Amino acid sequence: MDRLEWSDGQLFPNENLVVNQVGIRLYDGEDKTPFDNGTLMLTTHRLIWRDAVDTSCILTLPLSQVVFSEEHPSGLGKSAKIILHLSAPAPGRRPGPVTHSSNDYIRLSFKEGGQTEFYRCLSTELGHRRWEHIPLTVQSTHKGQVQPRRAGIVGIERNIQQKQKQTDKHISEAFEDLSNLIEKAKPMVTLSRSIANKIKEKQGDITADETIKFKSYLLSLGIPDPVTRETHGTGDKYYRELAKQLSGILEQPLKDCGGMMTLTDVYCRVNRARGMELLSPEDLVNSCQLLVALQLPVRFRVFDSGVMVCQLLSHSEEKIILETAKVVEDKGSITAEELSQLVGVSVILAKERLLSTEKTAGVCRDESVEGLRFYPNVFLTR
């Protein structure tokens, strides 16, 4: 405590307020002090503590006196604290509440929280060491008296207003960028249609591989014209058109991944392809439920476990069961994780394959502390 000095709480012209926190109690080492409730302000050069009741009771501590700091989280019946380890008192310092102290550290108790943000800002300022590059200077009046810049409540409010204006400016700029992107989206869609028509007209001059590659580029950019409520209304009409579009988008990816895909993967793929017109999970489920009724090449399925998938109409469940039983027989035993790596599907789908095979008595399970493992059903084969 013998490093703390009395002060009038005013900021100097080249000193800036960083953060402040109410409900701070000061400790001299492990000992309590009369300074049990006040507001602690962190500036670029000092720590300033102002008593909550007697506002004229103000203490300051130069950041140059802090050797290093520690943060102690709150515990049962204990508030969070920041411990400041201090260097020896500077010669010629101003008077303070204590002339001599046997402790070389003080504790700041945060009775009302906020220590995490305060400690982050304190660590930043201690790392920057601005007091070395920008020493405190005073501004003299015509009478030669020192005229520090006032902080207090007015200074804090002014600082908050400046930060609010800067935040509003950043938000406005962000929305301007978003508006520009939305405005450019429609011309990009028109351009993609024009290019697609040219490809159709000049099919003889462009190879099939080049056409497929170009269309995949368009899909990856999210440019294709999506079905939306604005273009197709609401209700059944919207869901029917959306189901048709989903079938067209998913048919080839389903072929590439073995004929089945979880609805979460479908959701990610479809929204990536739709670009700005994102689809809600509810709309996705409602449209998928119409795939069978519309007799589309993709159908919707819910396993007994609750896992929802989209799969090709040509997907053969019997074939998958036979292949899974063959893999288990060849390996001797297998887990869902191991099967997923072998056949190139997600762990969820691999587990559903094993459970479906188990239903037909193709495999048997063994549940242990190591997890779920499947074995060939020797009761039927031997």
C-alpha positions as CSV (number, residue, x, y, z in Angstrom):
1,M,0.0,0.0,0.0
2,D,3.0,2.4,0.4
3,R,3.1,2.7,-3.4
4,L,-0.4,4.2,-3.6
5,E,-0.6,8.0,-3.7
6,W,-3.4,10.5,-3.0
7,S,-4.8,12.2,-6.1
8,D,-7.6,14.4,-7.3
9,G,-8.7,11.8,-9.8
10,Q,-8.2,14.0,-12.9
11,L,-6.6,12.7,-16.1
12,F,-3.6,14.3,-17.7
13,P,-3.8,15.6,-21.3
14,N,-1.9,12.6,-22.8
15,E,-3.6,10.0,-20.5
16,N,-6.6,8.0,-21.7
17,L,-9.2,6.0,-19.8
18,V,-9.3,2.3,-20.8
19,V,-11.8,0.6,-18.6
20,N,-13.5,1.0,-15.2
21,Q,-15.2,-1.3,-12.7
22,V,-17.3,-0.7,-9.6
23,G,-17.3,-2.7,-6.4
24,I,-13.6,-2.9,-5.8
25,R,-12.0,-3.5,-2.4
26,L,-8.3,-2.9,-1.7
27,Y,-6.1,-5.3,0.3
28,D,-2.6,-4.6,1.6
29,G,-1.1,-8.0,0.9
30,E,-3.5,-10.3,2.8
31,D,-4.7,-7.6,5.1
32,K,-7.9,-5.7,4.7
33,T,-7.9,-1.9,4.4
34,P,-10.5,0.8,5.0
35,F,-10.8,1.1,1.2
36,D,-13.5,-1.6,0.9
37,N,-15.8,-0.2,-1.8
38,G,-15.0,2.0,-4.8
39,T,-14.6,2.4,-8.5
40,L,-11.4,1.3,-10.1
41,M,-10.3,3.0,-13.4
42,L,-7.5,1.8,-15.6
43,T,-5.8,4.4,-17.8
44,T,-2.9,4.1,-20.1
45,H,-0.6,5.2,-17.3
46,R,-2.2,4.6,-13.9
47,L,-4.8,2.7,-11.8
48,I,-7.2,5.2,-10.1
49,W,-9.4,4.1,-7.2
50,R,-12.3,6.4,-6.0
51,D,-14.3,5.7,-2.9
52,A,-18.0,5.0,-3.6
53,V,-19.2,7.1,-0.6
54,D,-16.4,9.7,-0.1
55,T,-15.7,10.7,-3.7
56,S,-12.9,12.9,-2.6
57,C,-11.0,9.8,-1.4
58,I,-9.0,8.9,-4.5
59,L,-5.8,6.8,-4.7
60,T,-3.6,6.2,-7.7
61,L,-0.9,3.7,-8.6
62,P,1.4,4.2,-11.6
63,L,1.5,1.2,-13.9
64,S,5.3,1.5,-13.9
65,Q,5.2,0.2,-10.3
66,V,3.6,-3.1,-11.4
67,V,6.1,-5.9,-11.9
68,F,3.6,-8.5,-12.9
69,S,-0.1,-9.4,-12.2
70,E,-2.1,-12.5,-11.4
71,E,-5.8,-13.3,-11.7
72,H,-7.5,-15.5,-9.1
73,P,-11.1,-16.7,-10.0
74,S,-13.9,-16.5,-7.5
75,G,-14.6,-19.5,-5.2
76,L,-17.1,-20.5,-2.5
77,G,-17.8,-17.4,-0.5
78,K,-14.8,-15.6,-2.1
79,S,-14.8,-12.9,-4.7
80,A,-12.5,-12.9,-7.7
81,K,-9.2,-11.0,-7.3
82,I,-6.3,-9.5,-9.2
83,I,-3.0,-9.5,-7.5
84,L,-0.5,-6.8,-8.4
85,H,3.2,-7.4,-7.5
86,L,4.9,-4.1,-7.1
87,S,8.5,-2.8,-7.3
88,A,10.1,-0.8,-4.6
89,P,8.6,2.6,-3.8
90,A,9.9,5.3,-6.1
91,P,11.9,8.1,-4.4
92,G,10.2,11.5,-4.2
93,R,6.7,10.0,-4.5
94,R,3.7,12.0,-3.4
95,P,2.0,11.3,0.0
96,G,-0.3,8.2,0.3
97,P,-2.5,6.4,2.8
98,V,0.5,4.3,4.1
99,T,4.0,5.5,4.8
100,H,5.5,2.1,5.0
101,S,4.2,-1.4,4.3
102,S,5.9,-4.8,4.7
103,N,4.0,-6.2,1.7
104,D,5.2,-5.9,-1.8
105,Y,1.9,-6.7,-3.4
106,I,-1.8,-5.5,-3.2
107,R,-5.0,-7.4,-4.0
108,L,-7.9,-6.0,-5.9
109,S,-11.2,-7.7,-4.9
110,F,-13.9,-7.6,-7.5
111,K,-17.1,-7.9,-5.4
112,E,-19.4,-7.3,-8.4
113,G,-17.5,-9.3,-11.0
114,G,-15.9,-7.9,-14.2
115,Q,-12.4,-9.1,-13.3
116,T,-11.9,-11.0,-16.5
117,E,-12.3,-8.0,-18.9
118,F,-10.4,-5.8,-16.5
119,Y,-7.5,-8.2,-16.2
120,R,-7.4,-8.5,-20.0
121,C,-7.2,-4.8,-20.4
122,L,-4.6,-4.5,-17.6
123,S,-2.4,-7.1,-19.2
124,T,-2.6,-5.3,-22.5
125,E,-1.6,-2.0,-21.0
126,L,1.2,-3.6,-19.1
127,G,2.4,-5.2,-22.3
128,H,2.3,-1.9,-24.3
129,R,4.1,0.1,-21.5
130,R,2.9,3.3,-22.9
131,W,4.2,5.3,-20.0
132,E,7.7,4.8,-21.4
133,H,6.9,6.1,-24.8
134,I,4.3,8.8,-23.8
135,P,5.3,10.2,-20.4
136,L,2.7,12.1,-18.5
137,T,2.7,15.8,-19.2
138,V,0.8,18.7,-17.6
139,Q,-0.9,21.6,-19.2
140,S,-0.3,24.9,-17.5
141,T,-2.7,27.8,-17.3
142,H,-1.8,31.4,-17.8
143,K,-1.1,31.6,-14.1
144,G,1.4,28.8,-14.4
145,Q,-0.8,26.4,-12.5
146,V,-1.3,22.8,-13.6
147,Q,-4.6,22.2,-15.4
148,P,-5.1,18.4,-15.8
149,R,-8.0,17.2,-18.0
150,R,-11.0,16.2,-16.0
151,A,-12.2,12.7,-16.1
152,G,-14.8,11.9,-13.5
153,I,-18.4,10.9,-14.6
154,V,-18.4,13.4,-17.5
155,G,-15.1,11.9,-18.9
156,I,-16.4,8.4,-18.5
157,E,-19.7,9.2,-20.3
158,R,-17.8,11.0,-23.1
159,N,-15.6,8.0,-23.6
160,I,-18.6,5.7,-23.7
161,Q,-20.4,7.9,-26.2
162,Q,-17.3,7.9,-28.4
163,K,-17.1,4.1,-28.3
164,Q,-20.8,3.9,-29.1
165,K,-20.4,6.2,-32.1
166,Q,-17.5,4.1,-33.4
167,T,-19.6,0.9,-32.9
168,D,-22.6,2.4,-34.8
169,K,-20.2,3.4,-37.6
170,H,-18.9,-0.1,-38.0
171,I,-22.4,-1.6,-38.0
172,S,-23.6,0.8,-40.6
173,E,-20.6,0.0,-42.8
174,A,-21.2,-3.7,-42.4
175,F,-24.9,-3.4,-43.5
176,E,-23.8,-1.2,-46.4
177,D,-21.5,-4.0,-47.6
178,L,-24.3,-6.6,-47.1
179,S,-26.8,-4.4,-49.1
180,N,-24.3,-4.1,-51.9
181,L,-23.8,-7.9,-52.0
182,I,-27.5,-8.5,-52.1
183,E,-27.9,-6.0,-55.0
184,K,-25.2,-7.8,-56.9
185,A,-26.7,-11.2,-56.3
186,K,-29.5,-10.8,-58.9
187,P,-27.2,-9.7,-61.7
188,M,-24.9,-12.7,-61.0
189,V,-27.9,-15.0,-61.3
190,T,-28.9,-13.4,-64.6
191,L,-25.3,-13.8,-65.8
192,S,-25.2,-17.5,-64.8
193,R,-28.5,-18.1,-66.8
194,S,-27.0,-16.4,-69.8
195,I,-23.8,-18.4,-69.7
196,A,-25.8,-21.6,-69.2
197,N,-27.9,-20.8,-72.3
198,K,-24.8,-20.2,-74.4
199,I,-23.5,-23.5,-73.3
200,K,-26.7,-25.2,-74.5
201,E,-26.5,-23.3,-77.9
202,K,-22.9,-24.2,-78.4
203,Q,-23.0,-27.8,-77.1
204,G,-21.0,-29.0,-80.1
205,D,-18.1,-26.7,-79.4
206,I,-17.8,-27.5,-75.7
207,T,-17.0,-31.0,-74.4
208,A,-19.3,-32.7,-71.9
209,D,-16.5,-32.7,-69.3
210,E,-16.1,-28.9,-69.7
211,T,-19.9,-28.4,-69.3
212,I,-20.0,-30.5,-66.1
213,K,-17.0,-28.7,-64.7
214,F,-18.5,-25.3,-65.4
215,K,-21.8,-26.2,-63.8
216,S,-20.0,-27.5,-60.7
217,Y,-18.3,-24.1,-60.5
218,L,-21.7,-22.4,-60.6
219,L,-23.0,-24.7,-57.9
220,S,-20.0,-24.1,-55.7
221,L,-20.5,-20.4,-56.0
222,G,-24.2,-20.7,-54.9
223,I,-25.5,-18.9,-58.0
224,P,-28.3,-21.3,-59.3
225,D,-31.7,-19.7,-59.1
226,P,-33.2,-21.1,-55.8
227,V,-36.9,-21.7,-55.0
228,T,-38.0,-19.1,-52.5
229,R,-41.3,-18.0,-51.0
230,E,-41.1,-14.8,-53.0
231,T,-41.0,-16.6,-56.3
232,H,-43.3,-19.5,-55.6
233,G,-45.6,-18.3,-52.8
234,T,-46.3,-20.2,-49.6
235,G,-47.8,-23.5,-48.6
236,D,-47.9,-26.7,-50.6
237,K,-46.8,-25.1,-53.9
238,Y,-43.6,-23.8,-52.3
239,Y,-42.8,-27.2,-50.7
240,R,-43.5,-29.1,-53.9
241,E,-41.2,-26.9,-56.0
242,L,-38.6,-27.0,-53.3
243,A,-38.8,-30.8,-53.2
244,K,-38.2,-31.0,-57.0
245,Q,-35.2,-28.7,-56.7
246,L,-33.8,-30.7,-53.8
247,S,-34.1,-33.9,-55.8
248,G,-32.2,-32.3,-58.7
249,I,-29.4,-31.0,-56.4
250,L,-29.0,-34.2,-54.4
251,E,-29.2,-36.9,-57.1
252,Q,-25.6,-36.8,-58.2
253,P,-24.1,-36.2,-54.7
254,L,-26.1,-39.2,-53.4
255,K,-24.7,-41.4,-56.2
256,D,-21.2,-40.3,-55.3
257,C,-21.6,-41.1,-51.6
258,G,-23.2,-44.5,-51.8
259,G,-26.8,-43.6,-52.2
260,M,-27.6,-42.2,-48.8
261,M,-26.9,-39.0,-46.9
262,T,-27.9,-37.7,-43.4
263,L,-30.3,-34.8,-43.3
264,T,-27.7,-32.6,-41.6
265,D,-25.3,-33.1,-44.6
266,V,-28.2,-32.4,-46.9
267,Y,-28.9,-29.2,-45.1
268,C,-25.3,-28.0,-45.4
269,R,-25.0,-29.0,-49.1
270,V,-28.3,-27.4,-50.1
271,N,-27.7,-24.1,-48.3
272,R,-24.2,-23.9,-49.8
273,A,-25.7,-24.2,-53.2
274,R,-28.4,-21.7,-52.5
275,G,-26.0,-18.9,-51.7
276,M,-27.9,-15.9,-50.1
277,E,-31.3,-17.6,-50.1
278,L,-30.7,-19.9,-47.0
279,L,-33.2,-22.6,-46.2
280,S,-34.6,-23.2,-42.7
281,P,-34.5,-26.7,-41.2
282,E,-38.3,-26.8,-41.0
283,D,-38.7,-26.0,-44.7
284,L,-36.1,-28.7,-45.5
285,V,-38.0,-31.4,-43.6
286,N,-41.4,-30.4,-45.0
287,S,-40.1,-30.5,-48.6
288,C,-38.3,-33.8,-48.0
289,Q,-41.5,-35.4,-46.8
290,L,-43.1,-34.8,-50.2
291,L,-40.3,-36.6,-52.2
292,V,-42.1,-39.9,-52.2
293,A,-45.5,-38.4,-53.1
294,L,-44.0,-36.6,-56.1
295,Q,-42.4,-39.8,-57.3
296,L,-38.9,-38.2,-57.4
297,P,-35.7,-40.2,-57.7
298,V,-34.8,-39.2,-54.1
299,R,-36.8,-40.3,-51.1
300,F,-36.9,-39.3,-47.4
301,R,-36.4,-41.9,-44.7
302,V,-36.4,-42.0,-40.8
303,F,-34.6,-44.8,-39.0
304,D,-35.9,-46.3,-35.8
305,S,-33.2,-44.4,-33.9
306,G,-34.6,-41.1,-35.2
307,V,-31.8,-40.5,-37.7
308,M,-33.3,-38.8,-40.9
309,V,-31.7,-39.4,-44.3
310,C,-32.2,-38.8,-48.0
311,Q,-31.5,-41.7,-50.2
312,L,-31.9,-42.7,-53.9
313,L,-35.0,-44.5,-54.9
314,S,-32.6,-47.1,-56.6
315,H,-30.8,-47.6,-53.3
316,S,-31.1,-51.3,-52.4
317,E,-31.4,-52.0,-48.7
318,E,-30.9,-55.7,-49.2
319,K,-27.7,-55.2,-51.1
320,I,-26.3,-52.9,-48.4
321,I,-27.2,-55.5,-45.7
322,L,-25.4,-58.3,-47.7
323,E,-22.3,-56.1,-48.2
324,T,-22.2,-55.1,-44.5
325,A,-22.5,-58.7,-43.4
326,K,-19.7,-59.7,-45.8
327,V,-17.4,-56.9,-44.4
328,V,-18.1,-58.0,-40.8
329,E,-17.4,-61.6,-41.7
330,D,-14.1,-60.7,-43.4
331,K,-12.9,-58.6,-40.5
332,G,-14.1,-60.9,-37.8
333,S,-15.6,-58.0,-35.8
334,I,-16.1,-54.3,-36.5
335,T,-17.3,-51.1,-34.9
336,A,-19.3,-48.3,-36.6
337,E,-16.2,-46.1,-36.7
338,E,-14.2,-48.8,-38.4
339,L,-17.0,-49.5,-40.9
340,S,-17.3,-45.8,-41.7
341,Q,-13.6,-45.7,-42.7
342,L,-13.9,-48.8,-44.8
343,V,-16.9,-47.9,-46.9
344,G,-16.5,-44.1,-46.8
345,V,-19.7,-43.0,-45.0
346,S,-20.3,-41.1,-41.8
347,V,-20.2,-42.9,-38.5
348,I,-24.0,-42.4,-38.1
349,L,-24.8,-44.1,-41.4
350,A,-22.3,-46.8,-40.7
351,K,-24.0,-47.6,-37.4
352,E,-27.4,-47.6,-39.1
353,R,-26.1,-50.1,-41.6
354,L,-24.9,-52.4,-38.8
355,L,-28.2,-52.1,-36.9
356,S,-30.2,-52.9,-40.1
357,T,-28.0,-55.9,-40.7
358,E,-28.6,-57.0,-37.1
359,K,-32.3,-56.8,-37.7
360,T,-32.0,-59.4,-40.4
361,A,-29.9,-61.6,-38.2
362,G,-26.8,-60.9,-40.4
363,V,-24.7,-59.9,-37.4
364,C,-24.6,-60.0,-33.6
365,R,-23.7,-57.3,-31.2
366,D,-21.4,-57.2,-28.1
367,E,-21.8,-54.2,-25.7
368,S,-18.9,-53.7,-23.3
369,V,-17.0,-51.0,-21.6
370,E,-15.1,-50.6,-24.9
371,G,-18.3,-49.7,-26.7
372,L,-20.5,-51.4,-29.3
373,R,-18.9,-54.0,-31.6
374,F,-20.6,-56.3,-34.1
375,Y,-19.6,-59.9,-35.0
376,P,-20.8,-62.4,-37.6
377,N,-23.9,-64.4,-36.6
378,V,-22.3,-67.8,-36.2
379,F,-25.6,-69.1,-34.9
380,L,-27.0,-69.2,-38.4
381,T,-23.8,-69.9,-40.4
382,R,-22.3,-72.8,-38.3
